[in-house]
Amino acid sequence: MMCKIDQLEAALTQREVRIAAPMGRAHAAVALMVTEGADGDLNVLLIERATNEDDFWSGQIGLPGGRMETSDNNSKHTAEREVREELGVDLSCARHLGRLSDLVPDGLNIIISPFVYAVPEDMNMAPDREEVADILWFPLEELKNPRRCSNVMFHSHGRVKKFPSLLIKDEKERHLWGITYRLLRNLNKIIPKVLM
């Protein structure tokens, strides 16, 4: 019987991936780093971004990644470079499982390309504390837990908007929402097929 990581890789390679046309938008890439826990569940690595008034996503729960630079060969290279800079992890040696379709969020002039990697849970990380305040492993199964469903109020340009979120409770209470929440839900749509 195949392990869940093998099944996830097979499911990702069989899916059609939509690549967004640039159309003058900025381009960013993120890494969904997954591991199969001792309980057999798939967990994904999340980061809490450091507080920085120049960062639009300051203090939020997210995935490691960032904007493409001119020196990047492609968006996969961007994701790997950003993980190396933010976490001190070399994903070029990790098992690349595939990718999800590009995400083009409403109201933001950006394309986000998500790449999926299998990594060991006990891998050595050296987070850049100017970018990463905290690291946590999140069980993807919890995306289906109705007790975690919540909302977050976001203040921008003098307006308040309400967004669906997932409550993460460990030693502190945080909300997973926005782009990261959407990307994890997109990954989770593949997982039920993997676990059958």
Order of alpha helices (4+ residues) and beta strands (2+ residues): alpha-beta-beta-beta-beta-alpha-beta-beta-beta-beta-beta-beta-alpha
